[in-house]
Amino acid sequence: MAKVLGLGGIFFTCNDVDAYRKWWADHMRVDVTDWGSFEWSADGKGQTMMSPFKSDSDYLSPSRERFMINLRVDDVAKLIERARNGGATVIGEVEDTDYGIFGWFIDPEGIKIELWQEA
């Protein structure tokens, strides 16, 4: 049976690819592959999801993009601080919920990033 198993990647355009990769490497400690992508090996934890929202939802605000990237992380607070120190616009406060800890920022290309630390 054919079925979707999880997120394979997110592909998008940006104004300065090299600067964008460098920002993520410098401030969020993400490794850049020889191919130029950011890749993470499965660690047997968490889940990956795709979730549609109604077109009038403000969940992706203040970004004007029609998508948001959710990243599963191990320390939301530390990564939010790194993003802020790198010049990203942090959105709201870090929230500790039944589903885990969440934090949001707008990256250098105007994309809203949601960080999720499992409960």
Buried (B, 14 or more C-beta within 10 A) or exposed (E): EEEEEEEEEEEEEBEEEEEBBEBBEEBBEBEBEEEEEBEEEEEEEBEEEEEEEEEEEEEBEEBEEEEBBBBBBEEBBBBBBBBEEBEBBBBEEBEEEEEBBBBBBBBBBEBBBBBBBEE
